[in-house]
Amino acid sequence: MKREVLRLERVAYRVDGVNVLNNFSLHVAQGEIMGLQPLDNDGLDELLYLIQNNPPLYYGYVYFMENCVNSWRGMRRTKNRITVIDSESSLVQGMDVVTNIFVLRPGFRQELIRRDLLARQLTPFLEDIGVEISPATPVDQLSAFERVVVEILRAVVAGHHLIILREIGAVVSEGDLEQLHGIMRHYAERGFSFLYISPHYEEIRQVCTRMALMQGAAIQMNRSERDISQGISVIYYKDYYDHVTQRIRRREWAGPREVLFEARDISGEYLDHFHFSLYRGECLVIQDLDMAIHQELTAILSGDAPQHRATLLLNGRRIRGFGSREIAYVRENPARTMIFPDMSALDNICIALDGRVPSVWRRQGVRKTVREEYARLFGDDIFDKRIDELTQAERVRLVYCRVMLQRPQVVFLAQPYKNADVEQRFQICGLQEMLQARGISVVILAVNIADGLTLADRLVRVGLKNGRMETREYLQQDFASLPMNIPWVDVFSGIRNES
């Protein structure tokens, strides 16, 4: 029988008197890659904090390396030697790879740092997994894939035998993700364990030997490798699965139409004369196969990279990017990055009328009209609340409401499904359909396509190969030829086989 690395047994955990985990049980064995698919995000942040830090429990037990490290009865609590790797980097910026892996880890006690010796010690680790990274590379110059590899190596060197990866597929393209899975299997064979958290079943079944479904801050079901291969998890989001499948079947690509927006000759450090067009009423997904391109493209389109070159045309006339009111931009995690916390919910919406002239959007008549119009779409409940009273879903609705009130011709959405659970993905899809129903063309900028493929009329994939930019365009009828590990490709393949 395999040794247990982690066990949570009937854990009840409260924060400010509120249950955030309820009768939670989970175990991970040595050398196992365990999948965790959250159908919502309830309790997920608290679960990761509890696993690492052992805060006081209301009830239950936590075992780490087969020792009870936390109990509702009370005990001496210390942090567990566990690494959590998120979609956001935890490396210390401004320092190089070898410093992050060796020098900054707990227990490093050398007063004289011999960097050449540390670099030689790191080389066998890199050769062992077949990854070429210079130990002297500053971590802010690493790709998303390389950054995750460095964080795994840091955990391995520190002797952390449980490594948790949370939605890494949001920042790593499917090609790099396949290589990352190979690295995980390599270390699993050497006794390291992984907890792989992803809302996408397609990712989990590629690499995990077991999986658990989490909903309502509790584990709903555990499934074996055989069950995973049979697609057992689909029944737990069947309504969403059926809704998306029907949406895909209903969509028809109408072919090229009038060109609304063009981006020509986009050039920078990574992009080399990149160009794309957007048809009127279309949903275009631009997938970056390298995180660096995504960041550079966003900066150029928004006008934040004046040293780079680009020509942007809307209806044949030149514009200055997202500074035009005819272009809207929804940032990553808009519930946090696009909300003005000192304003009311209604003011957060009305500022789209004219952000520079408060006398326009603060008129009572204007505010009443806005409220009446958008209450039919978004409900009347969000307008009278303070920002801190709004749920995550209400904040997202508020941002999209503001975009609709701005009435742009084109809206760019940056990674709209990043860190979104099933319910949030359902909501975001509906909001995007609402934009298109109002005649607004949509461009989704993403590293992981996620659910964007279900709304797309076209897909443009851009990446670097041997240091050179390569692009490829797919029409909707070509989506079935995409790699099968991309979410929803199997549905497109099924439709093509039927026809």
Order of alpha helices (4+ residues) and beta strands (2+ residues): beta-beta-beta-alpha-beta-beta-beta-alpha-alpha-beta-alpha-beta-alpha-beta-beta-alpha-alpha-beta-beta-beta-alpha-beta-beta-beta-alpha-alpha-alpha-alpha-alpha-beta-alpha-beta-beta-beta-alpha
